[in-house]
Amino acid sequence: MPTVVLMDVSLSMTRPVSLDGSDEFQRKNLAVHGLNMLFEHMASNYRLEFTSLMAFSSLWELLVPFTRDYNALQEALGNLEDYDKTCVEAALNGVSNVVQQEWGSACPCQVVLVTDGSLGIGKGSLRHSLQTQKHRGDDKKFPLPFPFPTKLFIMSVANAEELQMTDAMDNLEELLRLSGGDGQIFTMEGPLCMKSVQAMFGRLIDHAYSPFHAVLHCGNLSSDVQVFPRPEPIVMDEEVEPMPRSVNIDLEIVGFIEIADISSPPVISRHLVLPINVNKEVDEVGTGTTDELEEEPSASQMAGKSPNFCVLLHGSLKVEGMVALVQLGPEWYGMLYSQADSKKKSNLMMSLFEPGPEPLPWLGKITHLGPISEAAENPYGEDDSKSPFPLQPSAKRSYAQNVTVWIKASGLQTDVQKILRNARKLPDKTQTFYKELNRLRKAALAFGFWELLKGVADLLERECTLLPDSAHPDAAFQLSHAAQQLKLASTGDSQYAAFDHNIAPMHTDFSS
Amino acid sequence: MKMFSVAHKTVFVVDHCPYMAESSRQQVECDVLTKSRAQGVIPLAPVSKSLWTCAVECSMEYCRILYDVYPLHKLINYIVSDSEFHILNSWRQEDQSTHELMSALAAVGPPNPREDPECCSILHGLVAAVESLSKITELQHERRTSLMDTAERVANRGRIICLTNAKSDTHVRMLEDCIQETILEQNKLAAGSDRLMAIQQCDLILVHIHPQGEDTLVSDRPKKEISPLLTSEIHCVRAGRHLSTKLNILVQQNFDLASTTITNIPMKEEQHANTSANYDVELLHHRDAHLEFFKSGENSRDLHMAGTSTRENGLKETITLKWCTPRTNSIELHYCTGAYRISPTDVNSRPSSCLTNFLLNGRSVLLEQPRKSGSKVISHMLSSHGGEIFLHVLNSNRSTLEDPPSISEGCGGRVTDYRITDFGEFMRENRLTPVSESSHDPSGKLPVERAKAQLERHTRYWPMIISQTTIFNMQAVVPLANLIVKETLSEEDVLTCQKTVYNLVDMERKNDPLPISTVGSRGKGPKRDEQYRIMWNELETLVKTHAGATDRHQRVLDCIIACRSKPPEEEERKKRGRKREDREDRTEKNGSKDTDDKSWQESERLKGLVDKEEQESEVIKDSPDSPEPLNKKPRLCTEEVQPPERAKGPVSLLTMWSNRITVANSRKHQEFVGRVSSVNNKFELYQQLKDENGMDVHENGKASR
């Protein structure tokens, strides 16, 4: 989930922070300090995240496009200049453009808006934007909600009391609500100082940028993993189940399925599954700093050399062309597979299915997938030539059965012509003739279209009179029999007009 | 869409009054004469559908599309109204099919024009519709039961689609008022019933149908709130084509559908089989398949939109995607963000049925966005799964996961002798298969739980790398290894396992080489008896993890314990002496243990010892490769290793024969990965041991020299 850091560089950010005795700080310095802390954290714990840095005042500027180079981001923070007034709306439009250009409109995105709670004055101020946002044309719509799913984090370099003195807090809350409500406003606690800004960014890191560690299990084999990006809790139907569902920290493999059988399933998100060495981290916390510098390279080398289940699993999934079905929580499943980025690099990837007992109709209920050893005979065949998948639904769809639709005149004409064509080839086409005739009869009865039955009966009688002398005598018998039956059905007489009744060919015997 | 939105329940109320028997005045020529036959034949007079026929076939088309796109949980209740109401089906899932409805409609038949119009009214049907809406559906019941204390979260909303011929606007208002009152009455009733639910929201869509060329006294009206419980919209439509268009638009609006036209489908001409022309087919599906287009209004200007006029104008809005001729059967896992069932708009037209049949036969088609700029973007895929066709949405944007660190750079990435093939085999054994819900397992466990249990059993002892195991590199152990993981063993299975053990004993007696020693062994190899100790320890470890399961599993373990060779006393003593030199504490720990109790760790340690020797031997770099000691004469006398059982009597012919075969086979086993991937015949073994207790290995290695 890429991150856009939107940094307020308006003049109000240069307001000094009163500190007794020490150097004078500006609010901007505090904000930069906090962001540096965030970038350092990401560089070491969340380094696959793409982050971009934008600065805004009445205009906006993309300082660093999406990157994983956190040095570049920190460097840009060091070179911020001061500009005029705050104009949040323009900046949000900028975010919308930058994100969509890079990631399209389906990729969820996190926006970290860093501001001091002084949200501009007059036209272009947030207050003005929010007041007018309902009365605007399509071409000048307020940028929120963004087309892409958004988490908006507002980092205010001001404490809550300060924001509440004006309507700043109300406006920020409204902004959050407009963004879709998935986010948070962070304010400073206590006096404005380095410590409290650290605490505030610390809360953001815990909330949104802490790595997701889990244990991948396959029976007794297991591996500690980091799942990146963090799987976010989701709400499927707020009305029925308002509590969001989260991915378990124990990911349990339940079995394996061929790639052809799982068949490009729809997924709600994709995540890298990276094996991690938990012991190493414990050591780091435990041991003193002196050994650490010496031992770290060797520790990671050792980690590379000790066998890891993820690597084994990845290798076999890749070779066999299979996926592992993994349980993420109650009635929630996903799949693990090998994903090749390029020819050289490939990775263990996890995709999450939509929560629910039956995420993929062609697999059926996941709880009703069992081991093949229980089946009387191997459902995959002895030579892997068969497969128990896909599951067939109990009812066929309209396009898989021969449905009758006469909405367009051509549909009706085709069906009538089909009958006539077969009528001329009697008795050879007796079966097809009656099949088509019965199909038409059923539809006409259901639609209450008795007039058609009479009409087709007339047509068949006419065909009977037009039969050439060379025609088989059976043809005439069948035609007049069919015509008579249709006429009877068109009376609605329950004896002849029953829907499930079929007109059977007249039994004739010309062999003697 | 919420699970219990108004779309959960739809009631069709179709007017069956005498007036509906009138002709729609739209004529269909069904006698298309060919030129050659035209002479002297009087063509049949064109037929015309009645208002009733028009209403029924258009409503059936609505149902067809709905059932195609939502086979579950979007329910239809069909009611016909004349002098009384006729309910043609129920909310139950098994009643939800067009075939059911057609059968019931056939039983009703067309309206009787001679019936007294005074007795007939659409009101009977509308009242029945409200009553029906308050009836609980299977899904509502199921969710209410499962949610227990939060059962009130299950909402009850629904929609009434009324196809009728109203007399005037006043008549319409009277119908609305009547529905409103019935809802209030019904909600009072529902308060005291388990099978009824109060209606929280009801949307009425009244479609006034009139014959072609006749003025209507009823006026169109957009959706309007009659009360907090009831909204109503009025549509006046001419019967025939217009009615079907209207209902097609309604089904799209009511169920969040959108339309995609697949263009450039190559299809053989019916008349001229050798030429092919390009056709278009329109499909309906959930509109989320177009999410990307709807949202990125700005960015999609490049996208060619056909018929851009909005639905309000009654014209169709569809997105055109281009057919990409499929490659042959490539099995690929696409990154797909959604898959939605489709329904062709014109189901039995030739292009539609050609496309659907092609897909139903198991082919997939990628679809491309036609862009003016000429860039090629594949954004969708059509594919069928078990007779259902889905429109898959493929991700066409930049991935946020691009350029990740390769798995070979992370933990365990540098290990090269993973048992990839063996784990592949393991995966194939642990594939899943659907188990019918009716089949009951005595354990009461769900199939998926049994699958997990099987994984647990199969992984109780599963070394991940080749150099960590001996037994899994031996063909001779396979029968036992395959059987012992089973939940229960038959008497025959036990016999097979025992036979495997006897084979191993026999191999040991003949002093056959084991795979462990052959890896890069040159010069002084580890002693054969030590190899066998390692092998027996490992086998015991494997079987021990299963011994508790059943008595028969225990018997296999007993057999191994009874058969495995005990090293001669002096050997043991010598070893203890060695160890004491190395490390006091370790020796004491091991020495106090019985041989039977020797843990896997010991065998690991021993292997480390063996490995160390090998490594040391490799130091002699320029010496020529010595031939492997395959046919070395046994160093130990056979009596020493002969197990008690074998000493008792003569060997049967079968045992001799199967031993011969097994021995021959074990020689032909697959080449070891270590040797295959060795550089200059060197391959580092037991890296994990060195990592974990490198010091121990080192010391032991030294001591053994």
Interface residues (C-beta under 8 A of the other chain):
Chain A: M1 P2 L48 F50 N97 Q100 Q101 E102 W103 G104 S105 A106 C107 P147 F148 C218 G219 N220 L221 S223 F228 P229 D237 E238 E239 V240 E241 P242 E252 I253 V254 G255 F256 I257 E258 I259 A260 I262 S263 S264 P265 P266 V267 I268 R270 H271 L272 L274 P275 I276 N277 Q301 M302 A303 G304 K305 S306 P307 N308 F309 C310 V311 L312 L313 H314 G315 S316 L317 V319 E320 G321 M322 V323 A324 L325 Q327 Y337 D341 K344 K345 S346 N347 L348 M349 S351 L360 P361 W362 L363 G364 K365 I366 T367 H368 L369 G370 P371 I372 S373 E374 A375 P379 Y380 D384 P388 F389 P390 L391 Q392 P393 A395 K396 R397 S398 Y399 A400 N402 V403 T404 V405 W406 I407 K408 A409 S410 G411 L412 Q413 T414 V416 Q417 K442 A443 L445 A446 F447 G448 F449 W450 E451 L452 G455 V456 D458 L459 R462 L466 G492 A497 A498 F499 D500
Chain B: K2 M3 F4 V28 E29 C30 D31 V32 R37 V41 L44 A45 V47 S48 K49 S50 W52 T53 V56 E57 C58 M60 E61 R64 I65 Y67 D68 P71 S97 T98 L101 M102 S103 L105 A106 A107 V108 G109 P110 P111 R143 L147 R153 V154 A155 R241 S244 L291 E292 K295 S296 E298 N299 I331 E332 L333 H334 Y335 C336 T337 G338 A339 R341 S343 P344 D346 V347 N348 S349 S352 S353 T356 L360 M381 S383 H385 G386 G387 E388 I389 H392 V393 N395 S396 N397 R398 S399 T400 L401 E402 D403 P404 P405 S406 I407 S408 E409 G410 C411 G412 G413 R414 V415 Y418 R419 I420 T421 F423 G424 F426 M427 R428 E429 N430 R431 L432 T433 P434 V435 S436 E437 L446 P447 V448 R450 A451 K452 Q454 L455 E456 R457 H458 T459 R460 W462 M464 I465 Q468 K486 Q687 Q688 D691 E692
